[in-house]
Amino acid sequence: MSPQRPPLDQVAAEIALLSRELSFAGTLLYEGLEKPMNALKAGRSPRALGLADQVQEAESLRGSAAEILGELRLKSADFAQYGRDFPAPEFPELVRMAERECAFWQAFCERSQILLKKLALIADLEKLSPLGRAPIQDAWDEVRALAAPAAAKPE
């Protein structure tokens, strides 16, 4: 006997809640990355910034966002199943929207993780050379470019 599937309205409400939670966690993560990147750009020493602690905090936020994303993917799969079972005309577009949101957050989490790994490597340095700053700035630019269209979306 297969487990009882939650009602459609419950699945939709859970998706909406997870989406808001993910947006909140993602915003906090972005801000947690932006602060040290701005300080590094201004020439501050990674060690003087307490970069190791900031990286650890941002990694915790990234982990939370990834966990919420996993839950959102599961609920989106339930929602897509409803779309297959009840071929209402609005379901395909709603399913595509959920898939795009999951893809965005997956890419954001991945790029943030890359940046965090690079920041962790320099956290104890007294001075960061321009040559050492370039790959970190490139990783930050990727995160910013990905987040820019999302920030432009009206709520």
C-alpha positions in Angstrom: 0.0 0.0 0.0 1.5 3.4 -1.0 1.6 6.3 1.4 -1.2 8.8 1.3 -0.3 11.8 -0.8 -0.9 15.2 0.9 -3.8 17.3 -0.6 -2.9 19.7 -3.4 -3.7 22.8 -1.4 -1.3 21.7 1.3 1.5 21.0 -1.2 1.0 24.4 -2.8 1.1 26.1 0.7 4.2 24.2 1.6 5.9 25.2 -1.7 5.0 28.9 -1.0 6.4 28.7 2.5 9.6 26.9 1.4 10.0 29.5 -1.4 9.8 32.3 1.1 12.2 30.6 3.5 14.6 30.0 0.7 14.4 33.6 -0.4 15.1 34.8 3.1 18.0 32.4 3.6 19.4 33.3 0.2 19.2 37.0 1.0 21.0 36.5 4.3 23.7 34.4 2.5 24.2 37.1 -0.2 24.6 39.7 2.5 26.9 37.5 4.4 29.1 37.2 1.3 28.8 40.8 0.3 30.1 42.3 3.5 33.6 40.6 3.5 33.9 41.0 -0.3 33.4 44.8 0.0 35.9 44.9 2.9 38.4 42.9 0.9 37.9 45.1 -2.1 38.7 48.1 0.1 42.0 46.5 0.9 41.3 45.1 4.4 43.4 42.1 5.6 41.5 38.8 5.6 42.8 38.0 9.1 41.9 41.5 10.4 38.3 41.0 9.1 37.8 37.9 11.0 37.1 36.3 7.7 37.2 32.7 9.0 34.2 33.4 11.3 32.3 35.2 8.5 33.0 32.3 6.2 31.8 29.8 8.8 28.6 31.8 9.3 27.9 32.1 5.6 28.6 28.4 5.1 26.0 27.7 7.8 23.5 29.9 5.8 24.4 28.1 2.6 23.8 24.8 4.3 20.4 25.9 5.5 19.5 27.2 2.0 20.6 23.9 0.5 18.5 22.0 3.0 15.4 24.1 2.2 16.1 23.6 -1.5 16.0 19.8 -1.0 12.6 20.1 0.7 11.4 22.4 -2.1 12.5 19.9 -4.7 10.5 17.1 -3.0 7.4 19.3 -2.8 7.8 20.4 -6.4 7.9 16.8 -7.4 4.6 16.2 -5.5 3.2 19.2 -7.3 4.3 18.0 -10.7 2.7 14.6 -10.0 -0.6 16.4 -9.4 -0.1 18.1 -12.7 0.2 14.7 -14.4 -2.8 13.3 -12.6 -5.1 16.3 -13.1 -4.3 17.9 -16.5 -5.5 21.5 -15.6 -4.2 24.1 -18.1 -2.3 26.1 -15.5 -0.3 23.2 -14.1 2.4 23.1 -16.8 3.4 26.7 -16.3 3.3 26.4 -12.5 5.5 23.3 -12.6 8.0 25.1 -14.9 8.1 28.1 -12.5 8.9 25.7 -9.6 11.6 24.0 -11.7 13.1 27.4 -12.6 13.1 28.5 -9.0 14.8 25.2 -7.9 17.4 25.6 -10.7 18.2 29.2 -9.7 18.7 28.3 -6.0 20.8 25.3 -7.0 23.1 27.5 -9.0 23.2 30.1 -6.3 24.1 27.6 -3.6 26.8 26.0 -5.9 28.4 29.4 -6.8 28.2 30.5 -3.2 30.0 27.4 -2.1 32.8 27.9 -4.6 33.2 31.5 -3.3 33.2 30.3 0.3 35.9 27.7 -0.4 38.1 30.4 -1.9 37.5 32.7 1.0 38.3 29.9 3.5 41.7 29.5 1.8 42.7 33.1 2.4 41.0 33.6 5.8 44.3 33.6 7.7 46.3 35.7 5.4 47.7 39.0 6.6 47.7 40.5 3.1 46.0 39.5 -0.1 47.8 40.1 -3.3 46.0 41.4 -6.4 46.8 38.1 -8.1 45.2 36.2 -5.2 42.2 38.5 -5.2 41.3 38.0 -8.9 39.9 34.4 -8.6 37.9 35.4 -5.5 36.5 38.5 -7.3 35.6 36.3 -10.3 33.7 33.9 -8.0 31.9 36.9 -6.3 31.1 38.4 -9.7 29.4 35.1 -10.7 27.3 35.1 -7.5 26.3 38.8 -8.1 25.5 38.2 -11.7 23.2 35.3 -10.8 21.5 37.2 -8.0 21.0 40.5 -10.0 18.0 39.2 -12.1 16.4 37.8 -8.9 16.8 41.1 -7.1 15.0 42.9 -10.0 11.9 40.6 -9.7 9.0 42.2 -8.0 7.7 40.4 -5.0 
